[in-house]
């Protein structure tokens, strides 16, 4: 008897991970992705203890991902009336010592690429350039049509295609997400000397604003902040050089202390996400 064929829509983070679990359970998953290759978009991702515990169930996966541990948080205020260190927390490091599991951090494109690589080695096929267009189901099967004219039939289909999900739209119609008025600016920067090789993240608070700084590996950090702006469709892609340079020069974050301003000014790329 042939294994049950499953269509997985989306090759971001959830799609490859789900396909690995399906493969391990004896199913035959195929992952479809609208993009033509793994994306270079995005900043960083922290896989926290719960996610770490789930991924550890796939033998060898965590070793292949090779994420950077995050064990401490340092909290600072740049508010003029109360500037300085607010406190520290090593709770994540203590959890790692006690349970052997903790938070790991990685650049998003690297995490996606390594998940895809591991899934392909496990025998999971990926079909790139396949944008879901329609779903038709009966009591026995689901037929999927893609924008490039391809059609496939599965026992069942799982949508892992994110906020602007074509799977959800095919099943339930368009339901736009509610925009709350905030967007995120973030960037990737060389790790300063005081964070280089350390598993320490920063949370910095200003007057009505805040920024997080997360280590991605021994020599690289990611920073992110939020601010109010009009809505536009998210892309997770790097802004152009002119916009990036303007943000480095004119944003209030570039003037913050405790090394944060330096990170903004030294960013090798800046991304804007709604």
C-alpha positions as CSV (number, residue, x, y, z in Angstrom):
1,X,0.0,0.0,0.0
2,X,1.4,3.4,-1.0
3,X,1.8,6.0,1.7
4,X,-0.9,8.7,2.0
5,X,0.0,11.7,-0.3
6,X,-0.2,15.1,1.5
7,X,0.1,18.5,-0.1
8,X,1.9,21.1,2.1
9,X,1.4,24.7,0.9
10,X,4.2,27.0,1.9
11,X,8.0,26.4,2.3
12,X,8.7,29.0,5.0
13,X,9.3,27.7,8.5
14,X,6.2,25.6,9.2
15,X,6.0,23.9,5.9
16,X,9.3,22.1,5.9
17,X,9.0,21.3,9.6
18,X,5.6,19.8,9.2
19,X,6.7,17.8,6.1
20,X,9.5,16.3,8.2
21,X,7.0,15.1,10.8
22,X,4.6,13.7,8.2
23,X,7.5,11.9,6.5
24,X,8.6,10.4,9.9
25,X,5.0,9.2,10.4
26,X,4.9,7.3,7.1
27,X,3.1,9.9,4.9
28,X,4.3,11.2,1.6
29,X,4.4,15.0,1.8
30,X,5.1,17.3,-1.1
31,X,5.8,21.0,-0.3
32,X,4.7,23.7,-2.7
33,X,6.0,27.3,-2.6
34,X,4.9,30.4,-4.6
35,X,8.5,31.8,-4.6
36,X,11.0,30.3,-7.1
37,X,13.6,29.6,-4.4
38,X,14.1,30.0,-0.6
39,X,13.7,33.6,0.3
40,X,16.4,36.0,1.4
41,X,13.8,38.2,3.1
42,X,13.4,38.7,6.8
43,X,15.6,39.3,9.8
44,X,15.9,36.8,12.6
45,X,13.9,34.2,14.5
46,X,14.2,33.0,18.0
47,X,13.1,29.3,18.4
48,X,12.0,29.3,22.1
49,X,12.0,26.3,24.4
50,X,8.6,24.9,23.2
51,X,9.7,25.1,19.5
52,X,13.1,23.7,20.5
53,X,11.5,20.8,22.2
54,X,9.3,20.0,19.1
55,X,12.2,20.2,16.6
56,X,14.3,18.0,18.8
57,X,11.9,15.1,18.0
58,X,13.4,14.9,14.5
59,X,16.8,13.2,15.0
60,X,19.7,15.3,13.8
61,X,17.6,18.4,12.9
62,X,18.9,20.7,15.7
63,X,22.5,19.8,15.0
64,X,21.9,20.7,11.3
65,X,20.2,24.0,12.2
66,X,23.1,25.0,14.5
67,X,21.3,28.0,16.1
68,X,23.0,30.4,18.5
69,X,21.9,30.1,22.1
70,X,20.2,33.0,23.9
71,X,20.6,32.7,27.7
72,X,20.4,36.2,29.2
73,X,18.4,39.5,28.8
74,X,19.7,42.9,29.8
75,X,17.2,45.7,30.2
76,X,18.1,49.3,29.7
77,X,16.3,52.7,29.9
78,X,17.3,55.6,27.6
79,X,14.7,57.8,29.1
80,X,16.5,60.9,30.3
81,X,15.0,61.0,33.8
82,X,15.8,57.3,34.4
83,X,18.7,56.3,32.2
84,X,20.7,53.2,32.9
85,X,20.5,49.5,33.5
86,X,17.1,48.4,34.8
87,X,17.9,44.7,35.4
88,X,19.0,41.4,34.0
89,X,17.5,38.0,33.6
90,X,19.2,34.6,33.1
91,X,16.0,32.5,33.3
92,X,16.5,31.2,29.7
93,X,20.0,30.0,30.6
94,X,18.8,28.3,33.7
95,X,16.1,26.5,31.7
96,X,18.8,25.3,29.3
97,X,21.0,24.0,32.2
98,X,18.0,22.2,33.8
99,X,16.3,20.7,30.7
100,X,18.9,20.8,28.0
101,X,16.6,22.9,25.9
102,X,16.5,26.6,25.5
103,X,16.1,29.4,23.0
104,X,18.2,29.4,19.8
105,X,18.4,32.3,17.4
106,X,19.1,32.4,13.6
107,X,18.8,34.7,10.6
108,X,15.5,33.8,9.0
109,X,16.9,33.1,5.5
110,X,19.5,30.7,7.0
111,X,16.9,28.9,9.1
112,X,14.6,28.4,6.1
113,X,17.5,27.2,3.9
114,X,18.6,24.7,6.5
115,X,15.1,23.4,7.1
116,X,14.6,22.9,3.4
117,X,18.0,21.2,3.1
118,X,17.3,18.8,5.9
119,X,13.8,18.0,4.6
120,X,15.1,17.3,1.1
121,X,17.8,14.9,2.5
122,X,14.9,13.1,4.3
123,X,13.2,12.6,0.9
124,X,10.7,15.4,0.9
125,X,10.1,16.9,-2.6
126,X,9.8,20.7,-2.9
127,X,8.1,22.3,-5.9
128,X,9.0,26.0,-6.3
129,X,7.2,28.6,-8.3
130,X,3.8,27.0,-7.5
131,X,1.2,29.6,-6.3
132,X,-2.0,28.0,-5.0
133,X,-5.0,29.2,-7.0
134,X,-7.9,26.9,-6.1
135,X,-8.9,23.8,-4.0
136,X,-11.6,21.3,-4.9
137,X,-12.4,18.5,-2.4
138,X,-14.8,15.5,-2.3
139,X,-15.1,12.7,0.2
140,X,-11.9,11.0,-0.9
141,X,-9.5,13.6,-2.2
142,X,-8.4,17.2,-2.7
143,X,-7.5,18.6,-6.1
144,X,-5.2,21.6,-6.1
145,X,-4.7,24.0,-9.0
146,X,-1.7,26.3,-9.2
147,X,-1.3,29.6,-11.1
148,X,1.3,28.0,-13.4
149,X,-1.3,25.5,-14.7
150,X,-0.2,22.5,-12.6
151,X,-2.8,20.3,-10.9
152,X,-2.2,17.7,-8.2
153,X,-4.5,15.4,-6.1
154,X,-3.9,14.6,-2.5
155,X,-5.6,12.8,0.4
156,X,-5.4,16.0,2.3
157,X,-3.8,19.4,2.1
158,X,-2.3,21.6,4.9
159,X,-1.8,25.3,4.5
160,X,1.4,26.7,5.9
161,X,1.5,29.9,3.8
162,X,1.4,32.6,6.4
163,X,-0.6,35.7,7.1
164,X,-1.6,36.3,3.5
165,X,-2.6,32.7,3.1
166,X,-3.9,31.6,-0.3
167,X,-5.1,28.3,1.3
168,X,-7.3,30.2,3.8
169,X,-8.6,32.5,1.0
170,X,-9.5,29.5,-1.2
171,X,-11.5,27.9,1.7
172,X,-13.1,30.8,3.4
173,X,-12.7,33.8,1.1
174,X,-10.7,36.9,1.6
175,X,-10.6,38.2,5.3
176,X,-8.0,41.0,5.5
177,X,-6.0,41.1,8.7
178,X,-6.7,44.1,10.9
179,X,-3.8,46.5,11.0
180,X,-3.1,47.9,14.4
181,X,-1.2,50.9,13.3
182,X,2.4,49.7,14.1
183,X,5.2,48.6,11.8
184,X,8.6,47.2,12.6
185,X,11.9,48.5,11.5
186,X,14.8,46.2,11.9
187,X,18.3,45.5,10.8
188,X,21.3,43.2,10.8
189,X,24.6,44.6,12.2
190,X,28.1,43.4,13.2
191,X,28.1,42.4,16.9
192,X,29.9,45.0,18.9
193,X,32.7,43.9,21.2
194,X,30.5,43.8,24.3
195,X,28.1,41.3,22.6
196,X,30.5,39.4,20.4
197,X,30.5,35.7,21.1
198,X,27.9,36.1,23.9
199,X,24.4,34.7,24.4
200,X,23.0,38.0,25.6
201,X,20.0,39.9,24.2
202,X,19.1,43.5,25.0
203,X,15.7,45.2,25.6
204,X,16.0,49.0,25.5
205,X,13.2,51.3,26.5
206,X,12.8,54.9,25.4
207,X,9.9,57.4,25.8
208,X,7.1,55.6,24.0
209,X,9.5,53.4,22.0
210,X,11.6,50.3,22.6
211,X,14.2,48.2,20.8
212,X,15.3,44.6,21.1
213,X,18.8,43.4,20.1
214,X,19.2,39.6,19.6
215,X,22.4,37.7,18.8
216,X,22.2,35.7,15.6
217,X,25.6,34.1,15.7
218,X,29.0,34.8,17.2
219,X,29.6,38.0,15.1
220,X,26.1,39.2,14.0
221,X,23.1,40.7,15.8
222,X,19.6,41.6,14.8
223,X,17.8,44.7,16.2
224,X,14.1,45.6,15.8
225,X,11.8,48.4,16.9
226,X,8.2,49.4,16.3
227,X,6.6,52.7,15.4
228,X,3.3,54.0,14.1
229,X,2.9,54.3,10.3
230,X,0.2,53.9,7.6
231,X,-0.4,50.3,6.4
232,X,1.0,48.7,3.4
233,X,1.5,45.0,2.4
234,X,4.2,43.2,4.2
235,X,7.2,42.0,2.2
236,X,9.9,41.3,4.8
237,X,12.4,42.6,2.3
238,X,15.3,45.0,2.7
239,X,14.5,48.6,2.0
240,X,16.5,50.4,-0.7
241,X,19.8,52.0,0.1
242,X,18.5,55.6,0.1
243,X,15.7,54.7,2.6
244,X,18.1,52.8,4.8
245,X,20.7,55.6,4.9
246,X,17.9,58.1,5.8
247,X,16.8,55.8,8.7
248,X,20.3,55.5,10.0
249,X,20.8,59.2,10.0
250,X,17.5,60.6,11.1
251,X,15.7,58.0,13.3
252,X,15.9,58.7,17.0
253,X,17.2,55.2,17.6
254,X,20.5,56.0,15.9
255,X,21.1,58.4,18.8
256,X,20.3,56.0,21.7
257,X,23.0,55.1,24.1
258,X,24.3,51.7,25.4
259,X,25.6,50.9,22.0
260,X,22.2,50.7,20.4
261,X,22.7,53.8,18.2
262,X,25.9,52.3,16.9
263,X,24.1,49.2,15.8
264,X,21.6,51.2,13.8
265,X,24.2,53.3,12.2
266,X,26.4,50.2,11.3
267,X,23.6,48.1,9.9
268,X,24.5,46.1,6.8
269,X,20.8,45.8,5.9
270,X,17.5,47.3,7.1
271,X,14.0,45.8,6.7
272,X,10.6,47.3,7.2
273,X,7.7,45.0,8.2
274,X,4.0,45.8,8.6
